[in-house]
Amino acid sequence: MPPFAKINFAPAAVDARSLPSGGMILRSAQRLEPYARSLGDILEHWAVESPDGVFLAERAPSGAWRRISYAQSLKAVRSIGQALLQRKLSADRPVVILSDNGIDHALLALGAMHVGVPVSPISSAYSLISKDYEKLRYALGLIEPGLIFAADGAPFAPALRKVGIGQAELLVGANPPEGIEATAFTELLDTPAGSAVDEALAKVGPDTIAKILFSSGSTDLPKGVVVTQRMMCSNQQALSQVWPFLSSRPPVLVDWLPWNHIFGGNFCFNMILRHGGTLYIDDGKPTPQRIQKTVANLHEISPTLYLNVPLGFDMLLPFLERDEGLRNNFFRHLDALFYAAAALPQNLWKRLEDVAVAARGERVPMVSAWGSTETAPAVTAVHFEIERAGVIGLPLPGCEVKMEPNAGKLELRLKGPNVTPGYWNHPEATAAEITDGWLHTGDATRQDDDGYYYIVDRWKDMYISGGENVYPAEVEDVIFQLPGIVEAAVIGVSDERWVEVGKAVIVLQEGASLDESEVLRHCAKNLAKFKVPKSVVFIDALPRNATGKILKRELRAQFDPAKS
């Protein structure tokens, strides 16, 4: 096997303390170093240190890249901050952003946070795909914004008319919707910034609320997670310590991950800002209709780090395998590949290694991390060479990971400066999820014989068959050993005899041939009898959220309506 490319990782070291319960608490052997007070301070730093450095870039209507420097970004952010202060926006009247990633989206979010106004980016699917706009109505009712932004007002018009905007001001980049009064985004950019902006920034501290991010809602309705400046800044400092390669040169990302989600909006975006890098906003997406845009962008831009969800890698790989020019440009400056949000099948891992070797004659390190919306987001990260998928790494500096025995597995609980103080306007959920300072994640983990930690599954996805706990991820790992499988999910469905039994829902590669009996025979050879699914169904695609996380509640609703 070819060697890994050399990369500067922090030493892999952890402090462990055993608990009387049989569990343990893990901490990084590194102390968390001092971190910035706010994202505003970081932006001001780079506007001085690298004023002409490109911060953000996006495709203009002409197809050319529209780029904006750190100095230009700060100027715009200060003007926007001034305009928001004049509108008396505050923590009681936050900013809501409805539209997808874009430079104006970024500037508005940074402008709001710069002066202490929380911002809540909401999935565009709530407005553009939903038929009843239930989640949009729920989100706006919870947030009670003072300003709502849509980069293009036209596609959001039906949702806004149906739901209404209450007392909020509507801000649009273009095409104000008919019948709704709207302000042009350029009006904010044209506002002269004064001393009020500096005074407001001085009041922004580590515990200032920066964002309200909605959890993915993979098991129930999303909650508004409070994200503070401390959470974001401490998390980026911790990542910088375990991945010192980020500081060796300004990182370059080509990234589509949506900013309403913690992965794209905090992990990726803040990583670029923290290290003075450049984020090329990818207008593509891992769908048959838009993957070509991602391919075109990667033909032009060579990233230093490429982050994606497993579905994104699966869509991109055929292009990397057959297009030598794309492959060489993609791997030219690449330090590492990063996956998260869902399990990466081992066959995709092997294919990624193969294309890296074809391009460079060496393997590019593949890394991952684990966390949640409530942890801004990373709690653990891989900062060492690994040979297989699923490893979640070690705790980041400043983070404490408690592993409590529960039903034969280790339940994960978390503490640290990156952990949320709670949920927006939802004290009951806060009290239920955070006890004695520990955040209950709902995730279970295990440690293998080599000492690596893996996420086994979410407790809410576990089902009980004949009195035995079954963790779907374990079954899915076995199913992925079969050739020709693109996606697989196992859910518990009702059964008169066993109460619940497993149903495997599988998506096959085009041209692949596999039937139910083959899957069940393979599972029977590799799993205890009670873990073997009772049935298998093949479908065209699994339901996923914007970042590729499988929505098992929708599968349960489809295949076991009695439990949904």
C-alpha positions in Angstrom: 0.0 0.0 0.0 1.5 3.4 -1.0 2.4 5.7 2.0 0.3 8.7 3.1 1.3 12.1 2.1 3.1 13.9 4.9 0.8 16.2 6.9 1.3 18.1 10.2 -0.9 16.6 12.8 -0.8 17.1 16.6 0.4 14.1 18.5 -2.4 11.6 19.3 -2.7 11.7 23.0 -5.5 11.5 25.5 -6.0 11.6 29.2 -8.5 9.0 30.5 -10.2 8.8 34.0 -12.2 5.7 35.0 -15.6 6.2 36.7 -17.1 4.0 39.4 -20.0 3.3 36.9 -17.6 1.5 34.6 -17.5 4.4 32.2 -14.7 7.0 31.7 -14.0 10.6 31.0 -11.7 11.4 28.1 -9.8 14.7 27.6 -7.2 15.8 25.2 -3.7 15.8 26.5 -3.3 19.3 25.0 -4.5 22.4 27.0 -6.8 24.6 25.0 -4.9 27.8 24.2 -6.5 31.3 24.4 -9.0 32.0 21.7 -10.6 35.0 20.0 -13.3 37.0 21.8 -15.5 37.0 18.7 -15.7 36.4 14.9 -15.7 40.1 14.5 -12.3 40.4 16.1 -11.0 37.7 13.8 -12.3 39.5 10.7 -10.7 42.8 11.8 -7.4 40.9 12.3 -7.3 39.6 8.8 -8.5 42.9 7.3 -5.3 44.3 8.6 -2.9 41.3 8.2 -4.2 40.3 4.7 -6.3 43.1 3.4 -6.1 42.0 -0.2 -6.4 38.3 0.5 -9.5 36.7 -1.0 -12.0 35.8 1.7 -15.1 34.7 -0.4 -15.8 33.9 -4.0 -19.0 32.9 -5.8 -20.1 32.5 -9.4 -21.5 35.7 -10.9 -24.4 35.5 -13.4 -21.8 35.8 -16.2 -20.1 32.6 -14.9 -16.9 34.4 -13.8 -15.9 34.3 -10.1 -16.9 37.3 -8.0 -14.3 37.7 -5.3 -14.3 39.8 -2.2 -11.2 40.5 0.0 -10.9 40.6 3.8 -10.7 44.4 3.7 -13.7 44.7 1.4 -15.6 42.3 3.6 -14.9 44.3 6.8 -16.0 47.5 5.2 -19.3 45.9 4.1 -19.8 44.2 7.5 -19.4 47.5 9.3 -21.9 49.2 7.0 -24.4 46.4 7.5 -23.8 46.5 11.3 -24.5 50.2 11.4 -27.8 49.7 9.4 -28.9 47.0 11.8 -28.2 49.2 14.8 -30.3 52.0 13.3 -33.1 49.5 13.0 -32.8 48.7 16.7 -32.2 45.0 16.0 -31.1 43.0 19.0 -31.2 39.6 20.7 -34.9 40.2 21.0 -35.2 41.0 17.2 -32.8 38.7 15.4 -32.0 38.4 11.7 -33.4 35.5 9.7 -31.8 34.4 6.4 -34.0 32.3 4.1 -31.7 31.9 1.1 -28.8 29.6 0.4 -25.1 30.3 0.6 -23.8 33.4 -1.1 -21.5 36.4 -0.4 -24.4 38.7 0.6 -25.7 36.0 2.9 -22.2 35.8 4.6 -21.8 39.6 4.8 -25.3 40.0 6.4 -24.6 37.2 8.9 -21.2 38.7 9.8 -22.6 42.2 10.0 -25.3 41.1 12.4 -22.9 39.2 14.7 -20.4 42.1 14.5 -22.8 44.3 16.5 -24.3 41.6 18.7 -27.4 40.7 16.8 -28.1 37.0 16.5 -28.6 35.5 13.1 -30.6 32.4 12.2 -30.1 30.9 8.7 -33.1 28.7 7.9 -33.1 25.8 5.4 -34.3 27.1 2.0 -36.3 23.8 1.7 -38.7 25.2 4.4 -39.7 27.9 1.8 -39.0 26.3 -1.6 -39.8 22.6 -1.3 -42.4 22.4 1.5 -46.0 22.4 0.5 -47.5 23.5 3.7 -44.6 25.7 5.0 -45.2 24.2 8.5 -41.5 24.3 9.4 -41.0 27.9 8.1 -44.0 29.0 10.1 -42.7 27.2 13.2 -39.2 28.7 12.8 -40.3 32.3 12.3 -42.8 32.0 15.2 -40.0 30.7 17.5 -37.4 33.3 16.4 -39.7 36.4 16.0 -37.2 38.2 13.7 -36.8 41.9 13.2 -35.4 41.4 9.7 -35.8 38.6 7.1 -33.4 38.3 4.1 -33.8 36.5 0.8 -31.1 37.0 -1.9 -33.8 36.6 -4.6 -37.2 37.5 -3.4 -39.2 35.9 -6.3 -38.9 32.2 -5.4 -39.6 32.9 -1.7 -42.8 35.0 -2.5 -45.3 32.1 -2.2 -44.0 31.1 1.2 -43.8 34.7 2.5 -47.3 35.4 1.4 -48.7 32.2 3.0 -46.8 32.5 6.3 -46.5 36.3 6.5 -43.6 38.2 7.9 -45.2 39.7 11.0 -43.5 42.9 12.2 -40.2 42.0 10.4 -38.6 44.1 7.6 -38.1 42.1 4.4 -34.6 42.6 2.8 -33.9 41.3 -0.7 -30.9 41.2 -3.0 -33.1 41.3 -6.1 -36.7 40.8 -7.3 -38.8 42.0 -4.4 -42.0 39.9 -4.2 -45.1 41.6 -5.4 -47.4 42.8 -2.6 -44.8 42.8 0.1 -42.8 45.9 0.9 -39.1 45.2 0.8 -35.8 46.9 1.3 -32.9 46.5 -1.1 -29.7 44.9 0.3 -27.6 47.6 -1.3 -29.3 50.1 1.0 -27.5 48.5 4.0 -24.2 48.4 2.1 -24.5 52.1 1.4 -24.9 53.0 5.1 -21.9 54.9 6.4 -20.5 53.1 9.4 -19.8 55.2 12.5 -18.5 54.9 16.1 -21.7 53.0 17.1 -20.3 50.0 15.3 -17.1 50.1 17.3 -19.0 50.5 20.5 -21.3 47.6 19.7 -18.4 45.3 18.8 -16.7 46.2 22.1 -19.7 44.9 23.9 -19.7 41.6 22.0 -18.1 39.0 24.3 -17.6 35.2 24.4 -21.1 34.6 25.8 -22.9 36.8 23.3 -25.4 34.9 21.3 -24.2 34.7 17.7 -26.5 32.3 15.9 -29.7 30.3 16.4 -29.2 27.1 14.3 -31.9 24.6 13.9 -30.9 21.0 14.6 -31.3 18.6 11.7 -34.4 17.1 13.1 -33.5 13.6 12.0 -35.6 12.2 14.8 -38.2 14.9 15.6 -39.0 18.6 15.0 -35.8 20.7 14.9 -35.0 22.8 17.9 -33.3 26.3 17.8 -29.8 25.7 19.2 -28.2 28.8 20.8 -24.6 29.3 19.5 -22.4 31.7 21.2 -19.2 33.4 20.2 -17.3 31.3 22.7 -18.6 28.1 21.2 -17.4 29.0 17.7 -14.1 30.6 18.6 -13.0 28.0 21.1 -13.9 25.2 18.6 -11.8 26.7 15.9 -8.9 27.2 18.2 -9.1 23.6 19.2 -9.2 22.4 15.6 -6.2 24.6 14.8 -4.2 23.0 17.6 -4.8 19.4 16.4 -4.6 20.3 12.7 -1.6 22.7 12.6 -1.4 22.1 8.9 -4.2 24.7 8.6 -1.8 27.4 9.7 1.0 26.5 7.4 -0.7 28.2 4.5 -4.1 29.8 4.1 -6.6 27.0 3.4 -8.7 27.0 0.3 -12.1 25.3 0.2 -14.5 24.6 -2.6 -17.7 23.9 -0.6 -21.4 23.5 -1.1 -22.4 22.5 2.4 -25.4 24.7 3.5 -24.7 27.4 6.1 -28.0 26.8 7.9 -26.3 23.6 9.1 -23.5 23.5 11.6 -21.2 21.6 9.3 -21.1 24.2 6.5 -22.0 27.3 8.5 -19.6 26.8 11.5 -17.1 24.1 10.8 -16.2 25.1 7.2 -17.0 28.8 7.1 -15.4 29.6 10.5 -12.3 27.5 9.6 -11.6 29.7 6.6 -12.2 32.9 8.6 -10.0 31.7 11.6 -7.1 30.9 9.3 -7.3 33.7 6.8 -8.2 31.4 3.9 -10.4 31.5 0.9 -13.9 29.9 0.5 -15.1 29.3 -3.0 -18.9 28.9 -2.7 -19.8 25.8 -4.8 -23.0 26.4 -6.6 -23.1 22.6 -7.3 -24.6 19.9 -5.1 -24.5 16.1 -4.9 -27.6 15.6 -7.0 -27.8 14.4 -10.6 -28.9 17.9 -11.7 -26.1 19.9 -10.0 -23.0 17.7 -9.6 -21.7 19.0 -13.0 -21.4 22.4 -11.4 -19.2 21.0 -8.6 -17.1 19.3 -11.2 -16.7 22.5 -13.2 -15.6 24.4 -10.1 -13.1 21.7 -9.2 -11.6 21.8 -12.7 -10.7 25.5 -12.0 -9.9 25.6 -8.2 -7.5 23.3 -6.4 -8.6 23.0 -2.7 -6.1 22.4 0.1 -8.8 20.6 2.1 -11.9 19.0 0.7 -14.9 18.4 3.0 -18.0 16.5 2.1 -20.7 14.0 3.1 -20.4 10.4 1.9 -23.2 11.0 -0.6 -21.1 13.9 -2.1 -18.1 11.7 -2.4 -20.1 9.0 -4.1 -21.4 11.5 -6.7 -18.0 13.0 -7.3 -16.0 9.8 -7.5 -17.0 8.7 -11.1 -15.8 12.0 -12.4 -12.5 11.7 -10.5 -12.0 8.1 -11.8 -12.5 8.9 -15.4 -11.2 12.5 -15.8 -7.4 12.7 -15.4 -7.4 16.5 -15.7 -10.0 16.9 -13.0 -8.2 14.3 -10.8 -4.8 16.0 -11.0 -6.2 19.4 -10.3 -8.3 18.2 -7.4 -5.3 16.5 -5.7 -2.6 19.0 -6.7 -2.6 21.0 -3.3 -4.8 18.7 -1.2 -3.6 18.2 2.3 -6.5 16.0 3.4 -10.0 14.6 2.7 -12.7 15.1 5.3 -16.0 13.3 5.6 -18.8 13.7 8.2 -22.6 13.8 8.8 -23.0 10.1 7.9 -21.1 6.8 7.7 -18.7 6.5 4.9 -18.9 3.0 3.3 -15.5 1.3 3.1 -15.8 0.8 -0.6 -16.0 4.6 -1.1 -12.9 4.9 1.2 -11.0 2.5 -1.0 -12.0 4.3 -4.2 -10.9 7.6 -2.8 -7.5 6.1 -1.9 -7.2 4.7 -5.4 -7.9 8.0 -7.2 -5.4 9.8 -4.9 -2.7 7.3 -5.7 -3.5 7.6 -9.4 -3.0 11.4 -9.2 0.0 11.6 -6.8 1.4 8.2 -6.3 0.6 8.4 -2.6 -2.5 8.3 -0.4 -4.0 11.6 0.9 -4.9 11.3 4.6 -8.6 11.0 5.2 -9.9 12.5 8.4 -13.2 13.0 10.2 -14.7 14.5 13.3 -17.7 14.0 15.4 -20.0 16.5 17.1 -23.4 18.1 16.8 -25.2 21.4 16.4 -25.1 21.8 20.1 -21.3 21.7 20.1 -20.5 24.2 17.4 -19.8 21.5 16.1 -16.6 19.4 16.7 -16.0 17.4 19.9 -13.6 14.9 18.5 -11.3 14.9 15.5 -9.0 12.5 13.7 -5.4 13.9 13.8 -3.5 10.7 13.0 -3.3 8.3 10.1 -6.2 5.8 9.8 -6.8 2.9 7.5 -10.6 2.6 7.6 -13.8 4.6 7.8 -15.8 5.2 11.0 -13.1 6.3 13.4 -14.2 9.5 15.2 -10.9 10.5 16.6 -9.9 11.9 20.0 -11.4 14.7 22.1 -10.4 18.2 21.1 -8.5 20.5 23.5 -11.0 21.9 26.1 -13.6 19.2 25.5 -14.6 16.5 28.0 -16.2 13.3 26.7 -18.0 11.2 29.3 -18.8 7.6 28.3 -21.5 6.1 30.5 -22.5 2.4 30.3 -26.0 2.0 29.1 -27.6 -1.2 27.7 -24.2 -2.7 26.8 -22.9 0.4 25.0 -21.3 3.6 26.0 -23.5 6.7 25.9 -21.7 9.9 25.1 -22.1 13.0 27.2 -20.2 16.2 26.7 -18.8 19.3 28.4 -16.7 22.2 27.2 -16.6 25.8 26.0 -18.1 24.7 22.7 -21.3 23.3 24.3 -24.5 25.3 23.9 -26.1 26.9 26.9 -29.5 25.7 25.7 -32.3 26.0 23.2 -33.9 29.2 22.0 -37.2 29.8 23.9 -37.3 26.1 24.9 -36.4 25.7 28.6 -37.9 22.3 28.9 -35.7 20.9 26.1 -32.7 22.6 27.7 -33.4 21.0 31.1 -33.9 17.6 29.5 -30.7 17.6 27.3 -28.3 19.3 29.7 -27.9 18.0 33.3 -25.2 18.9 35.7 -23.4 20.7 32.9 -23.3 17.6 30.7 -24.9 17.6 27.3 -26.7 14.3 26.5 -26.0 13.5 22.9 -28.2 10.5 22.2 -25.2 8.8 20.6 -23.6 5.5 21.6 -20.0 4.6 21.0 -17.6 1.6 21.1 -13.9 1.1 21.2 -12.2 -1.5 19.0 -9.2 -3.7 19.8 -6.8 -1.1 18.3 -8.2 1.6 20.7 -10.2 3.5 18.0 -13.6 4.9 18.9 -16.6 4.6 16.6 -20.2 5.9 16.8 -22.4 2.9 17.0 -25.7 4.6 16.5 -28.3 7.0 17.9 -30.2 5.7 20.9 -33.5 6.8 19.2 -32.7 4.6 16.1 -32.1 1.5 18.3 -34.9 -1.0 18.3 -35.7 -3.9 20.6 -36.4 -7.3 18.9 -37.4 -10.1 21.2 -36.0 -8.2 24.2 -32.6 -7.6 22.6 -31.2 -4.2 21.7 -30.4 -3.9 18.0 -28.2 -1.0 16.8 -28.9 -0.4 13.0 -25.4 0.9 12.3 -23.9 -2.5 13.1 -26.3 -4.2 10.7 -25.7 -1.5 8.0 -21.9 -2.1 8.3 -22.4 -5.7 7.4 -24.8 -5.0 4.5 -22.2 -2.6 3.1 -19.8 -5.5 2.7 -21.9 -6.7 -0.2 -20.9 -5.3 -3.7 -23.1 -2.9 -5.6 -24.6 -1.1 -2.6 -24.8 2.7 -2.7 -26.9 3.4 0.4 -28.4 1.3 3.1 -30.5 2.0 6.2 -32.0 -0.4 8.7 -35.1 0.5 10.7 -37.2 -1.3 13.3 -40.7 -2.1 12.2 -43.6 -3.5 14.1 -43.9 -7.3 14.5 -46.7 -9.3 16.3 -44.3 -11.9 17.7 -41.0 -10.0 18.3 -42.6 -6.5 18.9 -40.0 -5.1 16.5 -37.8 -6.6 13.7 -35.4 -5.1 11.3 -36.1 -3.9 7.8 -33.2 -3.1 5.5 -33.8 -0.4 2.9 -31.2 -0.5 0.2 -30.2 1.6 -2.9 -28.2 -0.3 -5.5 -25.6 1.0 -8.0 -26.8 1.3 -11.5 -26.6 -2.1 -13.1 -26.0 -3.9 -9.9 -27.9 -7.1 -9.2 -28.8 -8.2 -5.7 -31.9 -9.7 -4.2 -33.5 -10.0 -0.7 -32.3 -13.6 -0.2 -28.7 -12.7 -0.8 -28.8 -9.9 1.7 -30.4 -12.0 4.4 -28.0 -14.9 3.8 -25.0 -12.6 4.2 -26.4 -11.0 7.3 -27.1 -14.5 8.8 -23.5 -15.4 8.3 -22.2 -12.3 10.0 -24.7 -11.3 12.7 -26.4 -12.8 15.7 -29.8 -14.2 14.7 -31.8 -11.5 16.5 -29.9 -8.8 14.5 -30.7 -10.2 11.1 -33.3 -8.1 9.3 -36.6 -9.9 8.6 -37.1 -8.1 5.3 -35.3 -6.1 2.6 -36.7 -3.5 0.2 -34.9 -1.8 -2.6 -35.7 1.8 -3.5 -34.2 4.5 -5.8 -32.9 6.9 -3.0 -33.0 7.3 0.7 -34.6 10.4 2.2 -31.9 12.8 3.4 -31.6 16.3 4.8 -29.5 19.1 3.2 -26.2 17.7 4.4 -26.8 14.0 3.6 -28.0 12.7 6.9 -30.5 9.9 6.4 -34.0 10.7 7.7 -35.0 7.5 9.3 -38.3 8.9 10.6 -39.4 9.2 7.0 -38.5 5.6 6.3 -40.4 4.5 9.4 -43.4 6.6 8.2 -43.2 4.9 4.8 -42.6 1.3 5.9 -44.2 1.2 9.3 -47.0 3.8 9.5 -48.2 2.4 12.8 -45.0 3.7 14.5 -44.7 7.0 12.7 
